[in-house]
Amino acid sequence: MYGNIYHNLATAYAQLFLFDIAADLYIEAFRQNGDRKSLWSCLYAYKLDNNATGYARIVREYGVTEQEINNLDSVLRGVCAEASDGCDEGRQKRNNFEI
């Protein structure tokens, strides 16, 4: 139950674009609830925060598979492509993920 509360709190911070705080809360949610969605959300938050070090640490520590990474990257590319329609910042985020 507490894991879900942490997950919801993290989502609120992510909606405020405070991705670094959101990532910390998502990983705590995963520790509490064991739900891979919380782990994936943590990785999304690190990507959106351009924090490659934090992203790599979580991948290593929690055994994120290559297939999961590819799925996460695919989803992010799709979201950024949608956001980039008419938005320079969205195009920049999409370009950051393609590097």
C-alpha positions in Angstrom: 0.0 0.0 0.0 2.7 2.5 0.9 4.4 1.7 -2.4 1.4 2.9 -4.3 1.3 6.1 -2.2 5.0 6.8 -3.1 4.2 6.1 -6.8 1.3 8.6 -6.8 3.4 11.2 -5.0 6.2 10.7 -7.6 3.6 11.1 -10.4 2.6 14.5 -8.9 6.2 15.6 -8.8 6.8 14.4 -12.4 3.7 16.5 -13.5 5.5 19.5 -11.9 8.6 18.6 -14.0 10.6 17.8 -10.9 11.9 14.6 -12.4 14.8 14.2 -10.0 12.5 14.1 -7.0 10.1 11.9 -8.9 12.8 9.4 -9.7 13.7 9.0 -6.0 10.1 8.5 -5.1 9.4 6.0 -7.9 12.4 3.9 -6.8 11.1 3.9 -3.2 7.7 2.9 -4.6 9.3 0.0 -6.4 11.1 -1.1 -3.2 7.8 -1.0 -1.3 5.4 -2.5 -3.9 7.7 -4.5 -6.2 5.7 -3.3 -9.2 7.8 -2.9 -12.4 5.7 0.0 -13.4 7.2 2.0 -10.6 10.7 1.0 -11.7 10.0 1.9 -15.3 8.5 5.3 -14.2 11.8 5.9 -12.3 13.7 5.3 -15.5 11.4 7.6 -17.4 12.0 10.3 -14.8 15.8 9.9 -15.1 15.6 10.1 -18.9 13.4 13.2 -18.8 15.8 14.7 -16.3 18.8 13.9 -18.6 20.4 12.0 -15.7 22.3 9.2 -17.5 24.2 8.3 -14.3 21.1 7.7 -12.3 19.5 5.8 -15.2 22.5 3.5 -15.5 22.7 2.9 -11.8 19.0 1.8 -11.6 19.4 -0.4 -14.7 22.4 -2.1 -13.1 21.1 -2.4 -9.6 17.7 -3.7 -10.5 18.6 -6.0 -13.5 16.6 -4.1 -16.1 16.7 -6.3 -19.2 17.7 -5.1 -22.7 14.2 -5.8 -23.9 12.7 -3.6 -21.1 15.2 -0.8 -22.0 14.2 -1.1 -25.7 10.5 -0.9 -24.8 11.0 2.1 -22.5 13.0 3.9 -25.2 10.4 3.1 -27.8 7.6 4.5 -25.6 9.6 7.7 -24.9 10.4 8.2 -28.6 6.7 8.0 -29.3 5.7 10.4 -26.6 8.4 12.9 -27.6 7.4 12.6 -31.3 3.8 13.5 -30.3 5.0 16.3 -28.1 7.3 17.7 -30.8 4.4 18.4 -33.2 4.6 22.2 -33.2 6.8 22.4 -30.1 10.6 23.2 -30.3 11.1 21.8 -26.7 9.5 18.5 -27.6 11.7 18.2 -30.7 14.8 18.9 -28.5 13.8 16.2 -26.0 13.2 13.7 -28.9 16.7 14.5 -30.3 18.2 14.0 -26.8 16.8 10.4 -26.7 18.1 9.6 -30.2 21.7 10.3 -29.2 
